[in-house]
Amino acid sequence: MAKLSLRQTLAILAAAVLAVLIVAAYVWRGDIHEAMLDPGVPFQTYTPPPAPNYADRASWVLLPSNPSAPGPNDPPVDVFFVHPTTFDGGRNWNGPIDDAAAGRLASRVMLPNYAGPFRSVGRVFAPRYRQASLYSHITSRDDAREARAFAYADVAAAFQRYLAEDNQGRPFIIVGVEQGGFLAERLLIDLDPAQRSNLVAAYLVETAVPKDAPPLAPCESRTQAHCLLAWVSAVEGDPDTLTERLRHSLVWAGDNAELFAQRRPLCVNPVTGTLNGAATAKAHLGGANASKLDWDQRPAFLAHQVSTTCAMDVLQVSRPRSATLRPAGSWADQQRAAPFNMFYADLEADAQARTAAMLKQP
């Protein structure tokens, strides 16, 4: 056997070291990303971006053309929508409302997929807000909890502006997704009796709402109004991230955000619209990937994709038949809300039924 030269030996060693580094980078990619996104300063000494002015149209991701003067052809209710986190972070705990990448993700991915199902029943009001960074959702540090709670001041200001200037006494729906659901939950807590009577329903998508103290009565039937749909899901075949998600989930304690800890989440099945419901794949009206579609475009539905059941207070979802409804993308993409809506058609039908019940229509 020929003896290797020094150059060949060094080349082999370099290749071996490179291979080890590549494997290590893959194994610890989450930790590496977390370290890169850590702002590196305590929240107490952090200077957040300037507050939005909700009298300015630029402070809204989506706003009706005449928000204070609904027309005869407008749908019968309003929808106040709080989008999930789209700001990755880095130097900031909370993102400025004019961050271009976060804005595109909100308007081209999150709104079409998660506000879209409510377009048929309501005018959509979706504020920009100084959202907590992606990093704050994957750690339980006090700084991260404060950053997530801080965002509520913006959402509350936008909601009060909507009520005072644009609502005009119309029935309304509140929708929040993941981090947006946590903030929307506080809106529900703070509603006064008159506002509660005007609420059609609330949808807190993929949001851990404490089962022992929900901010609104859970929905018991699809023809019920003034009630809450909330769930966190575990999809068969996906990475088991539910434990981590619940570990980092927050619950309101007055003005403070506390860890969800050992509490159990509420489970209202979005397919049946009922508390602790169960449904076969035949009942699934359809998921959709509406990313990058124009706001007035209706996506194609993928029906009968999944069975769903509330078991152990978690929405257990079978593996979707279509790859379009399975997570993909980078590490950061998989920490955010999915760029598709597994229950698009189901939520659309649910909102229509509850609106009809509210308005006492067939």
Helices and strands as residue ranges (DSSP letters): H 6-27, H 29-37, G 43-45, G 57-59, E 60-62, E 77-82, H 100-105, I 106-115, G 116-118, E 122-127, G 134-137, H 142-150, H 152-161, I 162-166, E 172-177, H 179-190, H 193-197, E 199-205, E 227-230, E 233-235, H 242-248, E 250-253, E 256-259, E 268-269, E 274-275, E 278-279, G 281-283, E 308-311, E 314-317, G 323-325, H 331-335, H 344-359
